[in-house]
Amino acid sequence: MGAEGSDGKTFLAFVQSGYVDDELDSAAQHEAGWLASLAELKRMHELGDDWTPLTTELPGDDAAEE
């Protein structure tokens, strides 16, 4: 049984704190990374056994050629 008013859905509250004004670029990079990771987690659960990870390798990437 889910939380009252949740209609059986899961809600996630994600908070990042502790950044000071001169670290706003770092905070934005962390936020972008977390948003991408959460989107991939959602995708994984929606696709189930059909899920395969997205690749970020670019043509000519040394790691991809090894």
CHARMM internal coordinates of N, CA and C (Angstrom, degrees):
IC EDIT
DIST 1 N 1 CA 1.4459
DIST 1 CA 1 C 1.5198
ANGL 1 N 1 CA 1 C 109.04
DIST 1 C 2 N 1.3300
ANGL 1 CA 1 C 2 N 117.54
DIHE 1 N 1 CA 1 C 2 N 128.97
DIST 2 N 2 CA 1.4563
ANGL 1 C 2 N 2 CA 122.17
DIHE 1 CA 1 C 2 N 2 CA -177.87
DIST 2 CA 2 C 1.5134
ANGL 2 N 2 CA 2 C 112.38
DIHE 1 C 2 N 2 CA 2 C -79.36
DIST 2 C 3 N 1.3085
ANGL 2 CA 2 C 3 N 115.40
DIHE 2 N 2 CA 2 C 3 N 175.05
DIST 3 N 3 CA 1.4555
ANGL 2 C 3 N 3 CA 120.93
DIHE 2 CA 2 C 3 N 3 CA 177.55
DIST 3 CA 3 C 1.5223
ANGL 3 N 3 CA 3 C 109.46
DIHE 2 C 3 N 3 CA 3 C -65.81
DIST 3 C 4 N 1.3145
ANGL 3 CA 3 C 4 N 115.70
DIHE 3 N 3 CA 3 C 4 N 151.05
DIST 4 N 4 CA 1.4536
ANGL 3 C 4 N 4 CA 120.36
DIHE 3 CA 3 C 4 N 4 CA -178.82
DIST 4 CA 4 C 1.5258
ANGL 4 N 4 CA 4 C 110.53
DIHE 3 C 4 N 4 CA 4 C -57.46
DIST 4 C 5 N 1.3217
ANGL 4 CA 4 C 5 N 116.74
DIHE 4 N 4 CA 4 C 5 N 128.53
DIST 5 N 5 CA 1.4577
ANGL 4 C 5 N 5 CA 121.34
DIHE 4 CA 4 C 5 N 5 CA 179.04
DIST 5 CA 5 C 1.5100
ANGL 5 N 5 CA 5 C 114.75
DIHE 4 C 5 N 5 CA 5 C 83.30
DIST 5 C 6 N 1.3336
ANGL 5 CA 5 C 6 N 118.21
DIHE 5 N 5 CA 5 C 6 N 2.70
DIST 6 N 6 CA 1.4648
ANGL 5 C 6 N 6 CA 120.01
DIHE 5 CA 5 C 6 N 6 CA -177.02
DIST 6 CA 6 C 1.5189
ANGL 6 N 6 CA 6 C 112.49
DIHE 5 C 6 N 6 CA 6 C -88.07
DIST 6 C 7 N 1.3197
ANGL 6 CA 6 C 7 N 117.59
DIHE 6 N 6 CA 6 C 7 N -12.16
DIST 7 N 7 CA 1.4671
ANGL 6 C 7 N 7 CA 122.30
DIHE 6 CA 6 C 7 N 7 CA -177.23
DIST 7 CA 7 C 1.5247
ANGL 7 N 7 CA 7 C 111.92
DIHE 6 C 7 N 7 CA 7 C 53.36
DIST 7 C 8 N 1.3327
ANGL 7 CA 7 C 8 N 116.84
DIHE 7 N 7 CA 7 C 8 N 32.38
DIST 8 N 8 CA 1.4509
ANGL 7 C 8 N 8 CA 121.46
DIHE 7 CA 7 C 8 N 8 CA 177.50
DIST 8 CA 8 C 1.5179
ANGL 8 N 8 CA 8 C 114.66
DIHE 7 C 8 N 8 CA 8 C 79.00
DIST 8 C 9 N 1.3185
ANGL 8 CA 8 C 9 N 117.89
DIHE 8 N 8 CA 8 C 9 N 5.90
DIST 9 N 9 CA 1.4678
ANGL 8 C 9 N 9 CA 121.49
DIHE 8 CA 8 C 9 N 9 CA -179.32
DIST 9 CA 9 C 1.5238
ANGL 9 N 9 CA 9 C 110.60
DIHE 8 C 9 N 9 CA 9 C -94.91
DIST 9 C 10 N 1.3135
ANGL 9 CA 9 C 10 N 115.33
DIHE 9 N 9 CA 9 C 10 N 156.49
DIST 10 N 10 CA 1.4542
ANGL 9 C 10 N 10 CA 121.30
DIHE 9 CA 9 C 10 N 10 CA 176.29
DIST 10 CA 10 C 1.5219
ANGL 10 N 10 CA 10 C 108.78
DIHE 9 C 10 N 10 CA 10 C -98.38
DIST 10 C 11 N 1.3090
ANGL 10 CA 10 C 11 N 116.82
DIHE 10 N 10 CA 10 C 11 N 133.26
DIST 11 N 11 CA 1.4520
ANGL 10 C 11 N 11 CA 122.09
DIHE 10 CA 10 C 11 N 11 CA 177.09
DIST 11 CA 11 C 1.5189
ANGL 11 N 11 CA 11 C 108.32
DIHE 10 C 11 N 11 CA 11 C -115.28
DIST 11 C 12 N 1.3093
ANGL 11 CA 11 C 12 N 115.90
DIHE 11 N 11 CA 11 C 12 N 139.77
DIST 12 N 12 CA 1.4588
ANGL 11 C 12 N 12 CA 121.84
DIHE 11 CA 11 C 12 N 12 CA -179.44
DIST 12 CA 12 C 1.5195
ANGL 12 N 12 CA 12 C 108.67
DIHE 11 C 12 N 12 CA 12 C -125.39
DIST 12 C 13 N 1.3124
ANGL 12 CA 12 C 13 N 116.73
DIHE 12 N 12 CA 12 C 13 N 124.94
DIST 13 N 13 CA 1.4580
ANGL 12 C 13 N 13 CA 121.96
DIHE 12 CA 12 C 13 N 13 CA 173.99
DIST 13 CA 13 C 1.5265
ANGL 13 N 13 CA 13 C 106.97
DIHE 12 C 13 N 13 CA 13 C -105.35
DIST 13 C 14 N 1.3003
ANGL 13 CA 13 C 14 N 116.69
DIHE 13 N 13 CA 13 C 14 N 119.13
DIST 14 N 14 CA 1.4637
ANGL 13 C 14 N 14 CA 121.70
DIHE 13 CA 13 C 14 N 14 CA -176.99
DIST 14 CA 14 C 1.5191
ANGL 14 N 14 CA 14 C 107.80
DIHE 13 C 14 N 14 CA 14 C -117.33
DIST 14 C 15 N 1.3295
ANGL 14 CA 14 C 15 N 116.94
DIHE 14 N 14 CA 14 C 15 N 121.52
DIST 15 N 15 CA 1.4586
ANGL 14 C 15 N 15 CA 121.78
DIHE 14 CA 14 C 15 N 15 CA -176.67
DIST 15 CA 15 C 1.5146
ANGL 15 N 15 CA 15 C 109.05
DIHE 14 C 15 N 15 CA 15 C -124.83
DIST 15 C 16 N 1.3246
ANGL 15 CA 15 C 16 N 115.34
DIHE 15 N 15 CA 15 C 16 N 130.11
DIST 16 N 16 CA 1.4657
ANGL 15 C 16 N 16 CA 121.40
DIHE 15 CA 15 C 16 N 16 CA 172.22
DIST 16 CA 16 C 1.5189
ANGL 16 N 16 CA 16 C 106.60
DIHE 15 C 16 N 16 CA 16 C -113.90
DIST 16 C 17 N 1.3096
ANGL 16 CA 16 C 17 N 116.17
DIHE 16 N 16 CA 16 C 17 N 134.79
DIST 17 N 17 CA 1.4621
ANGL 16 C 17 N 17 CA 118.78
DIHE 16 CA 16 C 17 N 17 CA 179.71
DIST 17 CA 17 C 1.5182
ANGL 17 N 17 CA 17 C 109.35
DIHE 16 C 17 N 17 CA 17 C -147.09
DIST 17 C 18 N 1.3083
ANGL 17 CA 17 C 18 N 114.54
DIHE 17 N 17 CA 17 C 18 N 171.22
DIST 18 N 18 CA 1.4532
ANGL 17 C 18 N 18 CA 120.02
DIHE 17 CA 17 C 18 N 18 CA 177.30
DIST 18 CA 18 C 1.5134
ANGL 18 N 18 CA 18 C 114.14
DIHE 17 C 18 N 18 CA 18 C 99.67
DIST 18 C 19 N 1.3257
ANGL 18 CA 18 C 19 N 117.70
DIHE 18 N 18 CA 18 C 19 N -1.27
DIST 19 N 19 CA 1.4571
ANGL 18 C 19 N 19 CA 120.38
DIHE 18 CA 18 C 19 N 19 CA 178.08
DIST 19 CA 19 C 1.5230
ANGL 19 N 19 CA 19 C 109.90
DIHE 18 C 19 N 19 CA 19 C -81.90
DIST 19 C 20 N 1.3109
ANGL 19 CA 19 C 20 N 116.34
DIHE 19 N 19 CA 19 C 20 N 141.16
DIST 20 N 20 CA 1.4656
ANGL 19 C 20 N 20 CA 121.32
DIHE 19 CA 19 C 20 N 20 CA 175.34
DIST 20 CA 20 C 1.5230
ANGL 20 N 20 CA 20 C 108.26
DIHE 19 C 20 N 20 CA 20 C -102.58
DIST 20 C 21 N 1.3146
ANGL 20 CA 20 C 21 N 116.87
DIHE 20 N 20 CA 20 C 21 N 168.87
DIST 21 N 21 CA 1.4627
ANGL 20 C 21 N 21 CA 121.90
DIHE 20 CA 20 C 21 N 21 CA -173.25
DIST 21 CA 21 C 1.5230
ANGL 21 N 21 CA 21 C 113.66
DIHE 20 C 21 N 21 CA 21 C -53.53
DIST 21 C 22 N 1.3396
ANGL 21 CA 21 C 22 N 118.42
DIHE 21 N 21 CA 21 C 22 N -37.62
DIST 22 N 22 CA 1.4639
ANGL 21 C 22 N 22 CA 119.32
DIHE 21 CA 21 C 22 N 22 CA -177.80
DIST 22 CA 22 C 1.5325
ANGL 22 N 22 CA 22 C 112.61
DIHE 21 C 22 N 22 CA 22 C -79.71
DIST 22 C 23 N 1.3297
ANGL 22 CA 22 C 23 N 117.71
DIHE 22 N 22 CA 22 C 23 N 1.88
DIST 23 N 23 CA 1.4652
ANGL 22 C 23 N 23 CA 122.06
DIHE 22 CA 22 C 23 N 23 CA 177.99
DIST 23 CA 23 C 1.5271
ANGL 23 N 23 CA 23 C 112.45
DIHE 22 C 23 N 23 CA 23 C -112.45
DIST 23 C 24 N 1.3255
ANGL 23 CA 23 C 24 N 118.17
DIHE 23 N 23 CA 23 C 24 N 15.67
DIST 24 N 24 CA 1.4597
ANGL 23 C 24 N 24 CA 120.16
DIHE 23 CA 23 C 24 N 24 CA -174.86
DIST 24 CA 24 C 1.5249
ANGL 24 N 24 CA 24 C 112.18
DIHE 23 C 24 N 24 CA 24 C -62.94
DIST 24 C 25 N 1.3408
ANGL 24 CA 24 C 25 N 118.42
DIHE 24 N 24 CA 24 C 25 N -34.73
DIST 25 N 25 CA 1.4653
ANGL 24 C 25 N 25 CA 120.04
DIHE 24 CA 24 C 25 N 25 CA 176.59
DIST 25 CA 25 C 1.5247
ANGL 25 N 25 CA 25 C 110.51
DIHE 24 C 25 N 25 CA 25 C -62.52
DIST 25 C 26 N 1.3203
ANGL 25 CA 25 C 26 N 116.92
DIHE 25 N 25 CA 25 C 26 N -41.77
DIST 26 N 26 CA 1.4606
ANGL 25 C 26 N 26 CA 121.04
DIHE 25 CA 25 C 26 N 26 CA 178.35
DIST 26 CA 26 C 1.5276
ANGL 26 N 26 CA 26 C 110.39
DIHE 25 C 26 N 26 CA 26 C -64.15
DIST 26 C 27 N 1.3210
ANGL 26 CA 26 C 27 N 116.91
DIHE 26 N 26 CA 26 C 27 N -41.14
DIST 27 N 27 CA 1.4636
ANGL 26 C 27 N 27 CA 120.57
DIHE 26 CA 26 C 27 N 27 CA 178.55
DIST 27 CA 27 C 1.5169
ANGL 27 N 27 CA 27 C 110.44
DIHE 26 C 27 N 27 CA 27 C -62.60
DIST 27 C 28 N 1.3225
ANGL 27 CA 27 C 28 N 117.71
DIHE 27 N 27 CA 27 C 28 N -41.37
DIST 28 N 28 CA 1.4652
ANGL 27 C 28 N 28 CA 121.34
DIHE 27 CA 27 C 28 N 28 CA 179.75
DIST 28 CA 28 C 1.5227
ANGL 28 N 28 CA 28 C 110.90
DIHE 27 C 28 N 28 CA 28 C -64.96
DIST 28 C 29 N 1.3214
ANGL 28 CA 28 C 29 N 117.80
DIHE 28 N 28 CA 28 C 29 N -38.42
DIST 29 N 29 CA 1.4638
ANGL 28 C 29 N 29 CA 121.01
DIHE 28 CA 28 C 29 N 29 CA 177.89
DIST 29 CA 29 C 1.5203
ANGL 29 N 29 CA 29 C 110.63
DIHE 28 C 29 N 29 CA 29 C -66.23
DIST 29 C 30 N 1.3173
ANGL 29 CA 29 C 30 N 117.28
DIHE 29 N 29 CA 29 C 30 N -41.76
DIST 30 N 30 CA 1.4685
ANGL 29 C 30 N 30 CA 120.44
DIHE 29 CA 29 C 30 N 30 CA 177.06
DIST 30 CA 30 C 1.5207
ANGL 30 N 30 CA 30 C 110.53
DIHE 29 C 30 N 30 CA 30 C -63.11
DIST 30 C 31 N 1.3264
ANGL 30 CA 30 C 31 N 116.87
DIHE 30 N 30 CA 30 C 31 N -42.31
DIST 31 N 31 CA 1.4666
ANGL 30 C 31 N 31 CA 120.63
DIHE 30 CA 30 C 31 N 31 CA -179.88
DIST 31 CA 31 C 1.5267
ANGL 31 N 31 CA 31 C 110.44
DIHE 30 C 31 N 31 CA 31 C -61.83
DIST 31 C 32 N 1.3276
ANGL 31 CA 31 C 32 N 117.30
DIHE 31 N 31 CA 31 C 32 N -44.58
DIST 32 N 32 CA 1.4665
ANGL 31 C 32 N 32 CA 120.69
DIHE 31 CA 31 C 32 N 32 CA 179.40
DIST 32 CA 32 C 1.5273
ANGL 32 N 32 CA 32 C 110.70
DIHE 31 C 32 N 32 CA 32 C -62.26
DIST 32 C 33 N 1.3133
ANGL 32 CA 32 C 33 N 117.01
DIHE 32 N 32 CA 32 C 33 N -41.23
DIST 33 N 33 CA 1.4601
ANGL 32 C 33 N 33 CA 120.72
DIHE 32 CA 32 C 33 N 33 CA 179.20
DIST 33 CA 33 C 1.5198
ANGL 33 N 33 CA 33 C 112.27
DIHE 32 C 33 N 33 CA 33 C -65.07
DIST 33 C 34 N 1.3276
ANGL 33 CA 33 C 34 N 117.01
DIHE 33 N 33 CA 33 C 34 N -43.06
DIST 34 N 34 CA 1.4645
ANGL 33 C 34 N 34 CA 120.22
DIHE 33 CA 33 C 34 N 34 CA 178.82
DIST 34 CA 34 C 1.5183
ANGL 34 N 34 CA 34 C 111.65
DIHE 33 C 34 N 34 CA 34 C -66.34
DIST 34 C 35 N 1.3386
ANGL 34 CA 34 C 35 N 116.72
DIHE 34 N 34 CA 34 C 35 N -40.74
DIST 35 N 35 CA 1.4648
ANGL 34 C 35 N 35 CA 119.13
DIHE 34 CA 34 C 35 N 35 CA 179.56
DIST 35 CA 35 C 1.5255
ANGL 35 N 35 CA 35 C 110.58
DIHE 34 C 35 N 35 CA 35 C -62.13
DIST 35 C 36 N 1.3259
ANGL 35 CA 35 C 36 N 116.98
DIHE 35 N 35 CA 35 C 36 N -42.09
DIST 36 N 36 CA 1.4681
ANGL 35 C 36 N 36 CA 120.59
DIHE 35 CA 35 C 36 N 36 CA 178.35
DIST 36 CA 36 C 1.5310
ANGL 36 N 36 CA 36 C 110.42
DIHE 35 C 36 N 36 CA 36 C -64.48
DIST 36 C 37 N 1.3235
ANGL 36 CA 36 C 37 N 116.90
DIHE 36 N 36 CA 36 C 37 N -41.22
DIST 37 N 37 CA 1.4613
ANGL 36 C 37 N 37 CA 120.51
DIHE 36 CA 36 C 37 N 37 CA -179.51
DIST 37 CA 37 C 1.5256
ANGL 37 N 37 CA 37 C 111.37
DIHE 36 C 37 N 37 CA 37 C -66.11
DIST 37 C 38 N 1.3098
ANGL 37 CA 37 C 38 N 117.23
DIHE 37 N 37 CA 37 C 38 N -41.22
DIST 38 N 38 CA 1.4662
ANGL 37 C 38 N 38 CA 120.43
DIHE 37 CA 37 C 38 N 38 CA 178.60
DIST 38 CA 38 C 1.5290
ANGL 38 N 38 CA 38 C 110.95
DIHE 37 C 38 N 38 CA 38 C -67.38
DIST 38 C 39 N 1.3266
ANGL 38 CA 38 C 39 N 117.08
DIHE 38 N 38 CA 38 C 39 N -37.49
DIST 39 N 39 CA 1.4681
ANGL 38 C 39 N 39 CA 120.08
DIHE 38 CA 38 C 39 N 39 CA 177.26
DIST 39 CA 39 C 1.5261
ANGL 39 N 39 CA 39 C 110.17
DIHE 38 C 39 N 39 CA 39 C -63.77
DIST 39 C 40 N 1.3200
ANGL 39 CA 39 C 40 N 117.33
DIHE 39 N 39 CA 39 C 40 N -39.91
DIST 40 N 40 CA 1.4639
ANGL 39 C 40 N 40 CA 120.69
DIHE 39 CA 39 C 40 N 40 CA 178.84
DIST 40 CA 40 C 1.5269
ANGL 40 N 40 CA 40 C 110.98
DIHE 39 C 40 N 40 CA 40 C -68.73
DIST 40 C 41 N 1.3264
ANGL 40 CA 40 C 41 N 117.55
DIHE 40 N 40 CA 40 C 41 N -37.22
DIST 41 N 41 CA 1.4628
ANGL 40 C 41 N 41 CA 120.77
DIHE 40 CA 40 C 41 N 41 CA 176.64
DIST 41 CA 41 C 1.5326
ANGL 41 N 41 CA 41 C 110.10
DIHE 40 C 41 N 41 CA 41 C -62.82
DIST 41 C 42 N 1.3112
ANGL 41 CA 41 C 42 N 117.12
DIHE 41 N 41 CA 41 C 42 N -43.26
DIST 42 N 42 CA 1.4649
ANGL 41 C 42 N 42 CA 121.77
DIHE 41 CA 41 C 42 N 42 CA 177.32
DIST 42 CA 42 C 1.5251
ANGL 42 N 42 CA 42 C 109.84
DIHE 41 C 42 N 42 CA 42 C -61.14
DIST 42 C 43 N 1.3192
ANGL 42 CA 42 C 43 N 116.68
DIHE 42 N 42 CA 42 C 43 N -45.35
DIST 43 N 43 CA 1.4642
ANGL 42 C 43 N 43 CA 122.14
DIHE 42 CA 42 C 43 N 43 CA 179.53
DIST 43 CA 43 C 1.5280
ANGL 43 N 43 CA 43 C 110.97
DIHE 42 C 43 N 43 CA 43 C -60.34
DIST 43 C 44 N 1.3348
ANGL 43 CA 43 C 44 N 116.30
DIHE 43 N 43 CA 43 C 44 N -42.33
DIST 44 N 44 CA 1.4546
ANGL 43 C 44 N 44 CA 121.25
DIHE 43 CA 43 C 44 N 44 CA -179.78
DIST 44 CA 44 C 1.5319
ANGL 44 N 44 CA 44 C 110.69
DIHE 43 C 44 N 44 CA 44 C -60.87
DIST 44 C 45 N 1.3158
ANGL 44 CA 44 C 45 N 116.39
DIHE 44 N 44 CA 44 C 45 N -44.23
DIST 45 N 45 CA 1.4679
ANGL 44 C 45 N 45 CA 119.75
DIHE 44 CA 44 C 45 N 45 CA -178.69
DIST 45 CA 45 C 1.5261
ANGL 45 N 45 CA 45 C 111.81
DIHE 44 C 45 N 45 CA 45 C -71.00
DIST 45 C 46 N 1.3081
ANGL 45 CA 45 C 46 N 117.44
DIHE 45 N 45 CA 45 C 46 N -33.75
DIST 46 N 46 CA 1.4661
ANGL 45 C 46 N 46 CA 120.13
DIHE 45 CA 45 C 46 N 46 CA 179.28
DIST 46 CA 46 C 1.5243
ANGL 46 N 46 CA 46 C 111.88
DIHE 45 C 46 N 46 CA 46 C -71.02
DIST 46 C 47 N 1.3425
ANGL 46 CA 46 C 47 N 116.89
DIHE 46 N 46 CA 46 C 47 N -36.47
DIST 47 N 47 CA 1.4652
ANGL 46 C 47 N 47 CA 120.36
DIHE 46 CA 46 C 47 N 47 CA -177.26
DIST 47 CA 47 C 1.5199
ANGL 47 N 47 CA 47 C 113.16
DIHE 46 C 47 N 47 CA 47 C -86.12
DIST 47 C 48 N 1.3126
ANGL 47 CA 47 C 48 N 117.64
DIHE 47 N 47 CA 47 C 48 N -22.16
DIST 48 N 48 CA 1.4635
ANGL 47 C 48 N 48 CA 120.83
DIHE 47 CA 47 C 48 N 48 CA 179.49
DIST 48 CA 48 C 1.5199
ANGL 48 N 48 CA 48 C 111.93
DIHE 47 C 48 N 48 CA 48 C 59.69
DIST 48 C 49 N 1.3345
ANGL 48 CA 48 C 49 N 116.57
DIHE 48 N 48 CA 48 C 49 N -129.69
DIST 49 N 49 CA 1.4675
ANGL 48 C 49 N 49 CA 121.36
DIHE 48 CA 48 C 49 N 49 CA -176.72
DIST 49 CA 49 C 1.5240
ANGL 49 N 49 CA 49 C 113.44
DIHE 48 C 49 N 49 CA 49 C -65.09
DIST 49 C 50 N 1.3238
ANGL 49 CA 49 C 50 N 118.35
DIHE 49 N 49 CA 49 C 50 N -17.61
DIST 50 N 50 CA 1.4713
ANGL 49 C 50 N 50 CA 121.45
DIHE 49 CA 49 C 50 N 50 CA 178.97
DIST 50 CA 50 C 1.5227
ANGL 50 N 50 CA 50 C 112.96
DIHE 49 C 50 N 50 CA 50 C -83.34
DIST 50 C 51 N 1.3340
ANGL 50 CA 50 C 51 N 117.13
DIHE 50 N 50 CA 50 C 51 N -4.06
DIST 51 N 51 CA 1.4664
ANGL 50 C 51 N 51 CA 121.05
DIHE 50 CA 50 C 51 N 51 CA -177.21
DIST 51 CA 51 C 1.5152
ANGL 51 N 51 CA 51 C 111.60
DIHE 50 C 51 N 51 CA 51 C -68.63
DIST 51 C 52 N 1.3115
ANGL 51 CA 51 C 52 N 116.90
DIHE 51 N 51 CA 51 C 52 N 137.05
DIST 52 N 52 CA 1.4632
ANGL 51 C 52 N 52 CA 123.75
DIHE 51 CA 51 C 52 N 52 CA 167.19
DIST 52 CA 52 C 1.5230
ANGL 52 N 52 CA 52 C 106.48
DIHE 51 C 52 N 52 CA 52 C -133.55
DIST 52 C 53 N 1.3240
ANGL 52 CA 52 C 53 N 117.45
DIHE 52 N 52 CA 52 C 53 N 145.00
DIST 53 N 53 CA 1.4645
ANGL 52 C 53 N 53 CA 119.42
DIHE 52 CA 52 C 53 N 53 CA -177.33
DIST 53 CA 53 C 1.5271
ANGL 53 N 53 CA 53 C 111.56
DIHE 52 C 53 N 53 CA 53 C -66.24
DIST 53 C 54 N 1.3300
ANGL 53 CA 53 C 54 N 114.84
DIHE 53 N 53 CA 53 C 54 N 145.50
DIST 54 N 54 CA 1.4560
ANGL 53 C 54 N 54 CA 119.75
DIHE 53 CA 53 C 54 N 54 CA 173.08
DIST 54 CA 54 C 1.5220
ANGL 54 N 54 CA 54 C 108.10
DIHE 53 C 54 N 54 CA 54 C -72.32
DIST 54 C 55 N 1.3080
ANGL 54 CA 54 C 55 N 117.60
DIHE 54 N 54 CA 54 C 55 N 146.57
DIST 55 N 55 CA 1.4564
ANGL 54 C 55 N 55 CA 119.64
DIHE 54 CA 54 C 55 N 55 CA 177.96
DIST 55 CA 55 C 1.5155
ANGL 55 N 55 CA 55 C 109.69
DIHE 54 C 55 N 55 CA 55 C -102.47
DIST 55 C 56 N 1.3027
ANGL 55 CA 55 C 56 N 115.41
DIHE 55 N 55 CA 55 C 56 N 149.92
DIST 56 N 56 CA 1.4608
ANGL 55 C 56 N 56 CA 120.85
DIHE 55 CA 55 C 56 N 56 CA 177.43
DIST 56 CA 56 C 1.5251
ANGL 56 N 56 CA 56 C 110.55
DIHE 55 C 56 N 56 CA 56 C -119.98
DIST 56 C 57 N 1.3113
ANGL 56 CA 56 C 57 N 116.61
DIHE 56 N 56 CA 56 C 57 N 11.59
DIST 57 N 57 CA 1.4570
ANGL 56 C 57 N 57 CA 120.21
DIHE 56 CA 56 C 57 N 57 CA -179.74
DIST 57 CA 57 C 1.5169
ANGL 57 N 57 CA 57 C 109.26
DIHE 56 C 57 N 57 CA 57 C -75.95
DIST 57 C 58 N 1.3060
ANGL 57 CA 57 C 58 N 115.13
DIHE 57 N 57 CA 57 C 58 N 136.21
DIST 58 N 58 CA 1.4534
ANGL 57 C 58 N 58 CA 121.31
DIHE 57 CA 57 C 58 N 58 CA 179.49
DIST 58 CA 58 C 1.5204
ANGL 58 N 58 CA 58 C 109.65
DIHE 57 C 58 N 58 CA 58 C -106.06
DIST 58 C 59 N 1.3250
ANGL 58 CA 58 C 59 N 118.29
DIHE 58 N 58 CA 58 C 59 N 151.62
DIST 59 N 59 CA 1.4704
ANGL 58 C 59 N 59 CA 119.68
DIHE 58 CA 58 C 59 N 59 CA 176.35
DIST 59 CA 59 C 1.5312
ANGL 59 N 59 CA 59 C 110.13
DIHE 58 C 59 N 59 CA 59 C -55.19
DIST 59 C 60 N 1.3107
ANGL 59 CA 59 C 60 N 115.66
DIHE 59 N 59 CA 59 C 60 N 134.86
DIST 60 N 60 CA 1.4607
ANGL 59 C 60 N 60 CA 120.45
DIHE 59 CA 59 C 60 N 60 CA -179.65
DIST 60 CA 60 C 1.5178
ANGL 60 N 60 CA 60 C 113.42
DIHE 59 C 60 N 60 CA 60 C 85.35
DIST 60 C 61 N 1.3108
ANGL 60 CA 60 C 61 N 117.66
DIHE 60 N 60 CA 60 C 61 N -0.49
DIST 61 N 61 CA 1.4578
ANGL 60 C 61 N 61 CA 122.19
DIHE 60 CA 60 C 61 N 61 CA 177.71
DIST 61 CA 61 C 1.5357
ANGL 61 N 61 CA 61 C 108.00
DIHE 60 C 61 N 61 CA 61 C -68.52
DIST 61 C 62 N 1.3373
ANGL 61 CA 61 C 62 N 117.87
DIHE 61 N 61 CA 61 C 62 N 123.23
DIST 62 N 62 CA 1.4544
ANGL 61 C 62 N 62 CA 121.61
DIHE 61 CA 61 C 62 N 62 CA -177.34
DIST 62 CA 62 C 1.5276
ANGL 62 N 62 CA 62 C 112.36
DIHE 61 C 62 N 62 CA 62 C -56.72
DIST 62 C 63 N 1.3085
ANGL 62 CA 62 C 63 N 118.71
DIHE 62 N 62 CA 62 C 63 N -38.49
DIST 63 N 63 CA 1.4695
ANGL 62 C 63 N 63 CA 122.28
DIHE 62 CA 62 C 63 N 63 CA -179.02
DIST 63 CA 63 C 1.5201
ANGL 63 N 63 CA 63 C 110.37
DIHE 62 C 63 N 63 CA 63 C -64.98
DIST 63 C 64 N 1.3178
ANGL 63 CA 63 C 64 N 117.22
DIHE 63 N 63 CA 63 C 64 N -34.22
DIST 64 N 64 CA 1.4650
ANGL 63 C 64 N 64 CA 120.76
DIHE 63 CA 63 C 64 N 64 CA -178.30
DIST 64 CA 64 C 1.5242
ANGL 64 N 64 CA 64 C 112.01
DIHE 63 C 64 N 64 CA 64 C -74.23
DIST 64 C 65 N 1.3359
ANGL 64 CA 64 C 65 N 116.75
DIHE 64 N 64 CA 64 C 65 N -23.99
DIST 65 N 65 CA 1.4672
ANGL 64 C 65 N 65 CA 120.38
DIHE 64 CA 64 C 65 N 65 CA -176.24
DIST 65 CA 65 C 1.5156
ANGL 65 N 65 CA 65 C 112.61
DIHE 64 C 65 N 65 CA 65 C -86.87
DIST 65 C 66 N 1.3297
ANGL 65 CA 65 C 66 N 117.95
DIHE 65 N 65 CA 65 C 66 N -12.61
DIST 66 N 66 CA 1.4739
ANGL 65 C 66 N 66 CA 120.41
DIHE 65 CA 65 C 66 N 66 CA -177.26
DIST 66 CA 66 C 1.4933
ANGL 66 N 66 CA 66 C 111.80
DIHE 65 C 66 N 66 CA 66 C -75.88
END
COOR INIT
IC SEED 1 N 1 CA 1 C
IC BUILD
